[in-house]
Amino acid sequence: MTENFENCILTARAELQVARQRLNQEISGYPAPIAGCDVQFNHLLAERERVCGALQILTQSIFIPTPRTPTATAGVESR
């Protein structure tokens, strides 16, 4: 079965949302750490940041310059 890339991106987004939710649950249930000394807690925070960053990248619009639109504000040249 072949999937188109949109389905792959939707699946990735859904899996990242699940990962973020599980990380949030694990972080909220974690015993109070000693500030800056708990390596495992800091790792969970770093992983959550990575997941949130990946989700943000998947949802943001990317500008690709072309000869007709060299900047994001240039608009489209009509011919």
C-alpha positions, 0 to 999 in steps of 0.5 A, a space after each residue: 500500500 502506498 501513502 501520499 506524503 500528506 498522509 505521512 505528515 498527518 501520521 507524524 503530527 498525530 504521533 508527535 502529539 501523542 508523544 507530547 501528551 505522554 511526556 507532559 503526563 510523565 513530567 507532571 507525575 515526576 517527583 519534585 526535582 532538585 533544581 538543575 540536579 535531576 538529569 532524568 527530569 531535565 532529559 524529559 524537558 529536553 525531549 518535550 522541547 524537541 517534540 514541540 519543535 518538530 510539531 511546530 515545523 510540521 505546521 508552519 508554512 515555509 516560503 520557497 523563493 522563486 524567480 517570480 517571488 524572490 521575497 515573501 512579501 513580493 507577491 506573484 508576478 502576473 504575465 
